[in-house]
């Protein structure tokens, strides 16, 4: 299932998502300086400082496994849509890349 960057809407928190889940496809779990963790339809994702969208999985030992999205996890049809989405989540850019908080 693919979404356009225009229609993918993320709530700022799980509480907001739970109150208005008809308005959003997912929610932001954690916003760090160099990455944003979020969920869409129960799947875990991260956007990093380079604008790369990654899927993630929490392993049994509590560590997080990051990987490129496989075809059934992709949210966007093109890389340019993915980059625009990452830039819209960011608050700016510095010499290392995108800044999210």
GURO-569442 format. One record per residue: x, y, z of N, C-alpha, C in turn. Coordinates in steps of 0.05 Angstrom, whole numbers. Layout:
BEGIN
{r {X Y Z} {X Y Z} {X Y Z}}
...
END
This chain:
BEGIN
{r {17 -23 0} {0 0 0} {18 25 0}}
{r {14 42 -19} {31 66 -21} {13 91 -15}}
{r {26 110 -3} {13 135 3} {28 157 -12}}
{r {14 178 -18} {27 202 -29} {37 219 -6}}
{r {58 234 -9} {68 251 12} {47 271 21}}
{r {29 277 3} {8 297 9} {-13 284 28}}
{r {-19 259 25} {-40 246 40} {-30 232 65}}
{r {-4 227 69} {5 214 93} {6 234 116}}
{r {-12 230 134} {-14 249 157} {-7 234 183}}
{r {11 246 198} {20 235 223} {11 253 246}}
{r {0 240 267} {-7 254 291} {19 259 307}}
{r {19 280 323} {43 287 339} {48 267 362}}
{r {28 252 369} {31 233 391} {10 210 388}}
{r {14 189 403} {-5 167 402} {-32 175 414}}
{r {-32 192 434} {-57 202 447} {-74 217 426}}
{r {-61 234 411} {-76 249 391} {-86 231 369}}
{r {-70 211 361} {-78 192 341} {-102 176 351}}
{r {-102 167 376} {-124 151 387} {-150 167 388}}
{r {-148 193 393} {-172 210 394} {-183 215 366}}
{r {-166 217 346} {-174 225 319} {-163 206 298}}
{r {-165 180 302} {-152 161 284} {-164 161 255}}
{r {-186 174 251} {-197 176 224} {-182 197 208}}
{r {-169 216 222} {-155 238 208} {-126 231 201}}
{r {-114 210 215} {-86 204 212} {-82 176 203}}
{r {-59 171 189} {-51 144 182} {-32 132 202}}
{r {-20 149 219} {-1 140 239} {6 163 258}}
{r {26 158 274} {34 178 294} {64 177 299}}
{r {74 199 309} {103 202 315} {107 190 343}}
{r {126 172 345} {132 160 371} {153 177 386}}
{r {174 184 372} {196 199 384} {210 216 363}}
{r {215 241 371} {228 260 353} {255 267 366}}
{r {276 258 353} {303 264 363} {316 285 344}}
{r {340 294 351} {353 314 335} {358 304 307}}
{r {367 279 304} {375 268 278} {357 247 266}}
{r {334 242 279} {316 221 269} {288 225 281}}
{r {269 214 267} {241 213 277} {231 184 274}}
{r {222 173 297} {209 147 297} {179 150 295}}
{r {166 135 278} {137 137 276} {126 110 267}}
{r {99 108 270} {84 84 262} {63 91 242}}
{r {60 74 222} {38 76 202} {26 49 200}}
{r {0 47 205} {-15 22 204} {-1 0 219}}
{r {9 6 243} {22 -13 260} {50 -21 253}}
{r {61 -10 231} {89 -16 223} {107 7 233}}
{r {131 -1 241} {150 18 252} {169 29 230}}
{r {173 55 231} {191 69 212} {208 89 226}}
{r {229 97 212} {247 119 221} {255 135 196}}
{r {256 161 199} {269 178 179} {294 189 192}}
{r {317 187 179} {342 196 191} {350 223 179}}
{r {373 232 189} {383 259 182} {389 262 152}}
{r {393 240 138} {399 241 110} {373 239 93}}
{r {350 238 106} {325 237 92} {318 209 83}}
{r {331 189 94} {325 161 86} {303 150 104}}
{r {283 138 91} {262 125 105} {270 96 110}}
{r {269 87 135} {277 60 142} {254 46 157}}
{r {252 20 153} {234 5 170} {250 -3 194}}
{r {237 -8 216} {251 -17 240} {235 -38 254}}
{r {250 -54 269} {238 -76 284} {252 -78 311}}
{r {237 -81 332} {248 -84 359} {254 -114 363}}
{r {279 -120 368} {287 -148 371} {281 -158 400}}
{r {284 -184 404} {278 -195 431} {296 -184 453}}
{r {321 -177 446} {339 -166 466} {335 -136 471}}
{r {315 -124 459} {308 -96 463} {322 -77 444}}
{r {341 -87 428} {354 -70 409} {337 -66 384}}
{r {342 -45 369} {327 -38 345} {342 -46 320}}
{r {329 -60 302} {340 -67 276} {329 -49 255}}
{r {346 -34 241} {338 -16 220} {345 -29 193}}
{r {327 -25 173} {333 -36 147} {318 -18 126}}
{r {328 -20 102} {313 -7 80} {286 -20 78}}
{r {266 -4 69} {239 -14 66} {238 -34 43}}
{r {225 -57 48} {219 -75 26} {194 -66 12}}
{r {187 -78 -10} {165 -67 -26} {139 -66 -12}}
{r {133 -85 7} {107 -84 20} {107 -64 44}}
{r {130 -52 51} {132 -33 73} {134 -4 62}}
{r {138 0 37} {143 26 26} {118 43 29}}
{r {122 68 36} {100 87 39} {96 106 15}}
{r {117 108 -1} {116 127 -23} {124 113 -49}}
{r {114 124 -71} {119 112 -97} {146 120 -109}}
{r {156 144 -101} {181 153 -112} {200 163 -90}}
{r {225 164 -95} {244 174 -76} {241 204 -71}}
{r {232 218 -91} {228 247 -87} {205 252 -68}}
{r {184 236 -68} {162 239 -49} {173 233 -21}}
{r {190 212 -19} {201 205 7} {218 227 18}}
{r {235 240 1} {252 262 10} {235 286 18}}
{r {214 292 3} {196 315 11} {183 310 38}}
{r {175 285 43} {163 277 68} {183 282 91}}
{r {208 273 87} {229 276 108} {234 306 113}}
{r {236 322 92} {240 350 95} {217 364 109}}
{r {193 355 104} {170 367 118} {170 360 148}}
{r {181 337 156} {183 330 184} {205 346 198}}
{r {225 355 183} {248 368 196} {241 398 202}}
{r {258 409 219} {255 437 226} {277 454 212}}
{r {295 440 198} {316 454 185} {338 435 176}}
{r {360 447 168} {383 431 158} {408 445 168}}
{r {428 428 175} {454 439 181} {475 424 165}}
{r {501 427 172} {522 415 156} {521 384 155}}
{r {508 372 175} {507 342 176} {482 331 162}}
{r {461 347 159} {437 338 147} {412 351 159}}
{r {390 337 158} {365 347 169} {365 347 200}}
{r {352 366 211} {349 369 240} {319 367 246}}
{r {312 350 266} {283 345 272} {274 357 298}}
{r {291 364 317} {282 376 341} {301 397 352}}
END
